[in-house]
Amino acid sequence: FASTRRYGVVRDQLSKPSASSLSMIAKSGGKEIFTTEQFEADVLSPDLTERPVLVFYSAPWCGPCRLSNPVVKGVMKDFAERIDVVEVCTDDFAEIASEAGVVSIPTIQLFYAGELIDTIVGCVAKNVLSKAVTKILEESVGETLIEDEDGEADDENKNGEEP
């Protein structure tokens, strides 16, 4: 009887959302989204979002999501000060993912001025994600970028010539 009671307490504790369960999101280095209002302000509000926003939808149990973490982190580093990166844990905020049309994880969505510009589903190589970000920066934001030999974007130099 004592063991049944103990398991019942554990089961009850596991079913209650807690701050620790919210922090279990796969870490790519992006800003964590904790509310629908925060998602709307950080991603969908054209008045508050000056830069493109990369939204990484994942879950802690998802192996492909964990494989995508270094890719997202690398792109975030390469495009520092050009894009914002946020993360949504689909386990904790399924309603945000559902409203965004996410049906599989990992999913990466790129927004600019509150509008969805591109969606990438599944694991993706860093150069593919970098090209998607570069395309948005060039076409939507109007930045002129060139790619180096590693496929990473660099600012065009002052003379407009490639290095």
Backbone hydrogen bonds, N-H to C=O, Kabsch-Sander energy under -0.5 kcal/mol:
donor,donor_aa,acceptor,acceptor_aa,energy
5,R,1,F,-2.2
6,R,2,A,-2.3
7,Y,3,S,-2.5
8,G,4,T,-2.0
9,V,5,R,-2.1
10,V,6,R,-2.3
11,R,7,Y,-2.9
12,D,8,G,-2.4
13,Q,9,V,-2.4
14,L,10,V,-2.5
15,S,11,R,-1.6
16,K,12,D,-0.7
16,K,13,Q,-0.6
22,L,18,S,-1.6
23,S,19,A,-1.3
24,M,21,S,-0.9
25,I,22,L,-0.6
28,S,26,A,-0.7
31,K,85,V,-2.7
33,I,87,E,-2.2
39,F,35,T,-2.0
40,E,36,T,-2.6
41,A,37,E,-2.3
42,D,38,Q,-3.0
43,V,39,F,-2.3
44,L,39,F,-1.1
45,S,40,E,-1.4
48,L,45,S,-0.9
49,T,45,S,-1.6
50,E,48,L,-0.8
53,V,111,F,-2.8
54,L,84,D,-3.2
55,V,53,V,-0.6
55,V,109,Q,-3.4
56,F,54,L,-0.6
56,F,86,V,-2.8
57,Y,55,V,-0.7
57,Y,107,T,-3.1
58,S,56,F,-0.5
58,S,88,V,-2.3
62,C,59,A,-1.3
63,G,61,W,-0.7
66,R,62,C,-1.9
67,L,63,G,-2.0
68,S,64,P,-1.3
69,N,65,C,-1.1
72,V,68,S,-2.6
73,K,69,N,-2.8
74,G,70,P,-2.4
75,V,71,V,-2.3
76,M,72,V,-2.6
77,K,73,K,-2.1
78,D,74,G,-2.6
79,F,75,V,-2.2
80,A,77,K,-1.3
82,R,79,F,-2.3
83,I,79,F,-1.6
84,D,52,P,-2.5
86,V,54,L,-2.7
87,E,31,K,-2.7
88,V,56,F,-2.5
90,T,58,S,-2.7
90,T,88,V,-0.7
93,F,89,C,-2.5
96,I,93,F,-0.6
97,A,93,F,-1.7
98,S,94,A,-2.9
99,E,95,E,-2.3
100,A,96,I,-1.5
101,G,98,S,-1.4
102,V,97,A,-2.7
107,T,57,Y,-1.5
108,I,120,I,-3.2
109,Q,55,V,-2.4
110,L,118,D,-2.9
111,F,53,V,-2.9
111,F,109,Q,-0.5
112,Y,115,E,-2.4
115,E,112,Y,-1.9
117,I,110,L,-3.3
118,D,110,L,-1.5
120,I,108,I,-3.2
122,G,106,P,-3.5
129,L,125,A,-2.0
130,S,126,K,-2.8
131,K,127,N,-1.9
132,A,128,V,-1.8
133,V,129,L,-2.3
134,T,130,S,-2.8
135,K,131,K,-2.3
136,I,132,A,-1.8
137,L,133,V,-2.6
138,E,134,T,-2.5
139,E,135,K,-3.1
140,S,136,I,-2.2
141,V,136,I,-1.6
142,G,137,L,-0.9
143,E,137,L,-2.6
145,L,143,E,-0.7
146,I,154,D,-2.6
148,D,152,E,-2.9
151,G,148,D,-2.2
154,D,146,I,-3.2
156,E,144,T,-1.4
157,N,161,E,-0.9
160,G,157,N,-1.9
